Amino acid sequence: MTSNPYDVPSTVSATQTKRKAIASKMVWAGILLLGFALVCLVFTVVFWVFSFQDAANAGSTLSPKDLAQKIRYEMLLSIAVIPLSILGIVSLLAGFLVRQSAK
């Protein structure tokens, strides 16, 4: 008489629970990676605006070589966008696929 007659036995196995936890972490990792990619892209555009503002305010003293040099350094952030985006998308898709197979 120590057991509760209203308890329903759990039909979820331990492996399904682990898969759901892994899938949840993969989805969150994908969201974070895509967020970092978006931040890098935004900073790249903002730094471009600053470069062109410097060129506009400099008058005739800024050479095209100097402007190209500034833009080249600011493009380094955009290099991080592609790998972060690819990893984020792959992580999201893998997380959703693992979540579907756990059901």
N, C-alpha and C positions, 0 to 999 in steps of 0.2 A: 504494500500500500504506500510505498514511498515514492513511486513514480506518478507523474501527472498524467491522467488519461487524456488530457486535451493537447498534449505536445504532439506535434507532427514531426515524424522523423525527417531529417534533412536529406534531400536527394542530390545536393550539390557535393561533388567530390572535392578532395583536397587539390587535385591537379587543376580542376576548373577554377577554383578560387585563386590559385597561383597564376594561372594564365590571365585571369581578369586583372590581377594586380600588375602583372608585367605589361599588359596592354594599356592600362591606364598610365603607367609611367612612360611608355613609348609615345602615347598621344601627347602628354604634357611636354615631353622633351621636344617633340616636333613643333609644338606651338611656341616654345621658348626659342628654338632655333630660327623659326620664321620671324619671330619678333626681333631677334638680334639682326637678322638680315634686313628687316625693314628699318631699324635704327641706323644701320650702316648706310643704307641708301639715302635716308633723310639727311644724315650728316654730310654725305657727299654733295648733295644738291645745295645745302646751306653754305658749304665752303666754296662751291662754285659761285654762288651769288656774291659772297664776300670778295672773291677774286675779281669778278667783273666790276664790282663797286670800286675796288681799289684802282682798277684800270680806268674807270670813268672819272674818278676824282683826281687821278694823277695828271691829267692833261696830256701833253705831248711828250712827257719825259719817260713814260713807260713803253718799253719796246715790246714787240710781239714775242720776243724770246723770253722776256721776264714773265709775261702772262702765261705762256706755254709752260714755263718751269713751275709756276704756282699751281696750275691745273694738273700737271703731272704728279705733284706730291699729293694733291687732294684726291686723285683717282685711286690711291692705294686703298682707301676704304671700300671702294666699289669692287675691288678684287675679292673681298671677303663675302660679298653678297651671293655670288653664284654657288660656292660650296655650301654655305649655310642654308641656302634655299633648297638645294638638292637634298642635303641631309634631313632637313625639316620635313620635306614632302615624303621622302622614303620612310622616315620614322612615323609620320602620321598614317600613311597607308599600311605599314606593317602592323601598327597598333590596332587599326580598325580590323585588319584581317585576323589577327590573333584574337581579338575580342569576339568576332563572328564565329570563329572555330571553337571558342570556349562555351558558346551557348548550346 
